[in-house]
């Protein structure tokens, strides 16, 4: 069995045109990989069956896909990752992400437990709960973590969620903070969780300031990107050759 499974979260019965383009493109690139849709119980799958064939669908409680907060709760639940325990990794591929080439074998061979696009200005969070409560509070600034296109080592994600279960309850679930911020911030505080540095992550995926990372990486494209039509869309249109006329 493949060591990685591509997990595609769905929350509505059809896709917008750019989402459809992105997902169709990614699935062609990842054609030899095992794929699975995840989404709410009872959702009509007619659109997805018609567009993408019989990709398996795994249903979760509908509230997990009714809001961003519900999705964050799902992705901060060890039971979600336990559903994929027969794989070493999951690649989370949201429909607004795009995969340019399949480098998964290379990334799975590296020591990282979580890889996502970099945050060029970083995210800073003052952790003042659990074992970092009171005088042990710790200000953490992290440069990597975007979860829209992210590779996650299943067993290590479960371990991190259990390591900081008090912090999840006391802060991340209470405030509705994003699940990718948990893996980035608490992963940085863990004794046993490995995340790449900013420039390494930029070779995996891009979201914010893509032209900056392409410049400092010598023009080398990443494996993919997230929310490409929101941040420097003209650059992405050039990468995807969307402005070129069709072949004669």
N, C-alpha and C positions, 0 to 999 in steps of 0.2 A: 504494500500500500504506500502511496505517496506520503512523504513526511509532512506535506503542507496541503491544506484545503482552503479554497477561496470561499470566504463567507460574505454574502452580499445581502446587507440589510434592506428590507423593503418596508414602506409604511403606508403605501397607497396603491390602489388597484391598477395604475398605469403610470407611465413616465412622461415627463416633459420632453420635447424634442432634443434638447442638448443632453439630458440625462440618457435618453435612449441611444443617441450617438455614442456617448462615452462608454456606456455599458457594452454595447455591441462591439465597439472597437476593442475594449479590454478583453472580452470573452474570446474574440478571434486570436488575440495575442496569447492568451492563456488557454488555448484550445486543448492542450494535452493535460491540463490540471483538473483535479477533482473540484467540482463547484457545488455550492449549495445556496439556495435562497433561505433567508430567515425573515420572519415577519409575524404579524398578528394572527391569532386564531380566526378562522372563518373568512379570511380575505379571498375575494374572487381572483383566481389566478389566470383567467382566460387570456388577458393581454400578454402575460409573461410566457404562457405556454405557446401562444401563437407566434411570438417574436423570438423566443430563445429555446423552444423545444422542452423536453422533459427533464430539465434540471430539478433535482430533488428540492423539496420545500420542507423546512422544519418550523413548526408553529410554536410561538410563545404567547404568554398571556397578553391580551390585546392592549392593555395599558402600557406595556413596554414600548409600544410604537405610536402611542397617541400624542406624545409630546417629547420635546428634547429632554425634559427631566425624567420621563419614563425610560427613554433610551439610555440615559446615563445610569439609572438604577440597574438596568439589565446588564450593562457592560461592567458594572462594579459588583456583580454577583458571581461568586466562584462557580455556582451551578451552571452558568452559561458556558464557561470554559470547560467544565467537566463533561458537557455534552459532546465535546470534540476531543476527548482524552485519547482517542485512538490515533490522533495525529500529533506530531511534535509541534507544529506551528499552524496558526490560522493567519491568512491574509484577509484583513477587513477591507473590502472594496465597496465603499458607498457609491451609489449611482452617479454622484457628481465628481467621482474620481476617474482617472484614466491611466491605463498601463500602456506604456510605449514599447516595452520589450520584456521578455520573461527572463529576469535575472534571479529568480527565486532560489535556484540551486546555489548560487554564489552567496546570497544573503543568509540562507539557512546554514551554510557552512561556517559562518562567522559567529563570534561569541555573544552576539547581542540577544537580549530577551525581548526587546521592544524597539522597533524602528518606525519613525514617522517623519514627516517633513519638518524642517527646522522653523523656528520662530526667530526671525532676524533681530528683533529687539528684545527677545526673551520674555518670559512670564515670571513674575515674582509673586511669591506667596509667603505670608508669615504663618508658619505652622505652630499652633499653640494648643494642641490637644493631645490626648493619649500620653505616651511617654515623653512627648515634647511639650507638655503642658507647663504652665507657670514659668518659673525661672529657666526652664529648659527649652523655651520657645526658640524657634530657629527660622530665620529669614532665608528662603531658598529662591534663587533665580535660575531658571532652566531655559536652555536654548532649543530643545528638541522635544517633539511630542505629538504633533497633529495626528489625529486618529482616523481621518477620512480615508486615507490609504495607509495602512499600518500592518506591519508584520509582528506577530506576538507569539512568543514561545508559551505554549499552553500551560505546562506544569509550573513554570516560573511565574506566570501571571496569577495562577491560583495561589501560589505560595505568598506572593506580595499582598494579595487581597486578604489573606488570612493573617499575615504579619501585622497589617495595619487595619484590622477590622474595627477597632475602637475609633480610629481616625475617620474611617468611612462613615460611621454612624454619627459621630459628633460634629463632623464638618461637611464632608462632600455630599452626603445625602440630604443633610439639613439645609444646606445653602443652595443645592442644585448645581453645584460646581461641575464643570465638564469632566467626563471620565478620563479623557486623555491627559488632563492636567494632573489627575491622581497618579497615573502611571509615570509621568515625567517627574513630578515633585517627590512623591513618596519613593519612587524608584531610585532617585538620587540619594535618599536618606537610608535606603536599605543596605544591609551588609552584603547582599547577594543578588543584585539585580543590575544588569548591564545594559546601558543605553549608549549609542554612539555619540561622538561629539558633533558639533554643528555642521562642519564641512563634510564629514562622512555621511551624515543623514541627508545632506543636499544631493548626494549621488543616488539616493534611494527615491526621494520624492520631493516635490516643490509645491508650495502654495503661495506664501507671501514673498514679494520681491524676487520673482524668478529670474529676472535679468541680472540682478546682482550675483546670484549664485552661479548662473551660467558663466558670467564674466570671470569670477574668481576660480571656477573649475575649468577654465580654458575652453569653454564652449561645449563641454561634454554634457549630453543630456542625461537626466536622471532616468530611473526605471519608469517613473510615472509622476503624476501630479494630482492635486486635489483642488476642486473649485476653480478650474482653469479659466472659465469664462468670466470670473469675477475679478481676477488680479492679472493685469496686463494681458487682456484677451488677444490683442493683436500679435503679441509675441507667440502665444500658443497657436493662433491660427496659422502663423508661419511655420511653426514646428510641425503642425498637423497637415500642412499644405492645403488648407481650406480655401485659400484665395487663388489657387492654381486652376486654370481651365481643365475640364475633363479631357482625357486622351481622345484623339480623333478616331 
